[in-house]
Amino acid sequence: MRDLRTPLVCLIAALSLSGCMGRTSPVAGDPGLDSMAYGQPSYAAPIAYAEPALSREAYNLGPGDKLRVVVYGQEGLTNSYAIDAAGAITMPLIGSVPARGRTPAGLAAEITARLRNGFIREPSVAVEIESYRPFFILGEVQAPGQYPYVPNMTVESAVAIAGGFSPRARRDEVTLTHTDASGAGRFVVPLGTPIGPGDTVFVGERWF
């Protein structure tokens, strides 16, 4: 009887120990207690930059933009027009129409008003952007100069279009000159920053 009791006691002890080891700690395993003690975990999120306001209604027109002006029912007036250096387009019947600083909708309203003034009784006009004015990239890139603008461009993609950085380029930030309806501004920005039509990107030289 004594010989059977010893293995039985050992078996019970082993089962008890295995049960304790298999039990999850309430502090380490309970996310509720973790959040109460330490707060919610924080994760490093990538920096997001706002896209430039280039919608057809909000975009401010400028020299170099190419427009498609549609006058419904008037094939002779419907055509593509480029905004000249003076900031205007020239159309049949109404001549020069200022476009610089206007939105496409604002320009359409101006054309409508001029056509209604003695030319067409109830004109219906739409203005669409065919192509944006170019952007400029200067400084320490392989091929500085003027390039066609493509929507959703960033500083990084502008550098790539210009052939990439030169060996002496500073590669963490650039100087961006941007002009909108409120005026011109110059900003030091990282490579992920969006650029707009007519902007100038300047890549500086590193000092080490």
JOQUIFEN-V877023 format. One record per helix or strand of 2 or more residues. SS is the DSSP state (A for helix, B for strand). FROM is the first residue (numbers start at 1). TO is the last residue. Records with the same first field share a line. If there is no record, write none. Layout:
SS = FROM-TO ; FROM-TO
//
This chain:
A = 2-22 ; 26-29 ; 31-38 ; 104-116 ; 155-161
B = 66-71 ; 79-82 ; 88-91 ; 95-98 ; 125-131 ; 135-139 ; 145-147 ; 174-180 ; 183-189 ; 200-203
//
